[in-house]
Amino acid sequence: MRVVFLMMIFASVSVNADGQAEYKYREGVMQAIRGQIASIGVIARGQVYQEHLAIHARAMSDLAQILPHVFPESSDVEKSEALRAVWSDPEGFSIQTDLFIEVTGAFLEAAENNGDVSGTLRRVQRSCKSCHDGFRED
């Protein structure tokens, strides 16, 4: 009996997930990406914890992998900074998210191999800016 009751609760929670919940989740993911980039920037300038660089690179690369999935149509809420172009130009948006996945992967590889990360970090930053220019409000 308890199992059936719990299943009903979980089913109702997933059915009641709305655009606002999707939006809040996306905002958390985007804030986490911003946090990784901020931490990486301080590390890359040689100011702190060089040994943590690969950890932050891995986190950012992992977050990049889920980025294409955090913009469902239902999450186009009024408060969002995402432009309608995210949904009206899915091919263009997909190009941008695929590029972000690629460059964060390259950055991770450089960080894990103690390579020169400055070039790949600039590519990550340009990828962020390019996507924001076309798909995010100023």
C-alpha positions in Angstrom: 0.0 0.0 0.0 2.8 2.5 0.9 4.6 1.7 -2.3 1.5 2.5 -4.4 1.0 5.8 -2.4 4.7 6.8 -2.9 4.4 6.0 -6.6 1.4 8.2 -6.9 3.2 11.0 -5.2 6.2 10.7 -7.5 4.0 10.5 -10.5 2.1 13.6 -9.5 5.4 15.5 -8.9 6.7 14.7 -12.4 3.3 15.5 -14.0 3.2 18.9 -12.2 6.7 19.9 -13.2 6.1 23.1 -15.1 8.1 25.7 -17.1 9.0 27.5 -13.9 10.7 24.5 -12.5 12.5 23.8 -15.7 13.6 27.5 -15.8 14.9 27.3 -12.2 16.8 24.2 -13.0 18.4 25.9 -16.1 19.3 28.9 -14.1 21.1 26.7 -11.6 23.0 25.0 -14.4 24.0 28.3 -15.9 25.0 29.7 -12.5 27.2 26.7 -12.0 28.9 27.2 -15.4 29.5 30.8 -14.5 31.0 29.8 -11.2 33.3 27.3 -12.9 34.5 30.0 -15.4 35.0 32.5 -12.6 37.1 30.0 -10.6 39.1 28.9 -13.7 39.8 32.5 -14.5 41.4 33.2 -11.1 43.4 29.9 -11.3 44.5 30.6 -14.9 45.9 34.0 -13.7 48.1 32.0 -11.3 46.5 33.5 -8.3 45.2 30.4 -6.5 45.0 26.6 -6.4 46.6 25.6 -9.7 46.1 22.0 -8.7 42.3 22.5 -8.8 42.2 23.5 -12.5 41.4 20.1 -13.9 38.6 19.6 -11.3 36.9 22.8 -12.5 37.5 22.0 -16.1 35.8 18.6 -15.5 32.8 20.2 -13.8 32.4 22.7 -16.7 32.7 20.0 -19.3 30.2 17.9 -17.5 27.8 20.8 -17.3 28.3 21.5 -21.0 27.0 18.0 -21.7 23.6 18.7 -20.1 23.3 22.2 -21.5 21.4 21.2 -24.6 18.7 19.5 -22.5 17.9 22.4 -20.1 16.0 24.5 -22.6 12.7 22.6 -23.2 10.0 24.5 -24.8 8.0 24.7 -21.6 10.8 26.6 -19.9 10.3 29.7 -22.1 8.9 31.7 -19.1 8.5 35.4 -18.9 11.3 36.0 -16.4 13.9 34.1 -18.5 16.9 35.9 -20.0 16.8 33.3 -22.9 15.7 34.9 -26.1 12.9 33.3 -28.1 15.5 32.4 -30.7 16.5 29.4 -28.5 13.3 27.8 -29.5 12.6 29.4 -32.9 16.1 28.6 -34.2 16.9 25.2 -32.7 19.5 24.5 -35.3 21.5 27.6 -34.6 21.2 27.0 -30.9 22.3 23.4 -31.3 25.4 24.6 -33.2 26.2 26.9 -30.2 25.7 24.2 -27.6 27.7 21.7 -29.6 30.5 24.1 -29.9 30.5 24.7 -26.1 30.7 21.0 -25.5 33.6 20.7 -27.9 35.6 23.6 -26.5 35.0 22.6 -22.9 36.2 19.1 -23.8 39.3 20.6 -25.3 39.9 22.7 -22.3 39.5 19.7 -20.0 42.0 17.7 -22.0 44.5 20.6 -21.8 44.0 21.0 -18.1 44.3 17.2 -17.4 47.5 17.0 -19.4 49.1 20.1 -17.8 49.1 21.8 -21.2 48.8 25.4 -22.1 45.1 26.2 -21.3 45.2 29.8 -22.3 44.2 29.2 -25.9 41.4 26.7 -25.1 40.1 29.0 -22.3 39.8 31.8 -24.8 37.8 29.5 -27.1 35.5 28.7 -24.1 35.0 32.4 -23.4 34.3 33.1 -27.1 31.8 30.3 -27.2 30.0 31.7 -24.2 29.9 35.2 -25.7 28.8 33.9 -29.1 25.8 32.0 -27.7 24.9 34.9 -25.4 25.0 37.3 -28.3 22.4 35.4 -30.3 20.3 33.6 -27.6 20.4 35.7 -24.4 19.0 39.1 -23.4 21.6 41.7 -22.5 
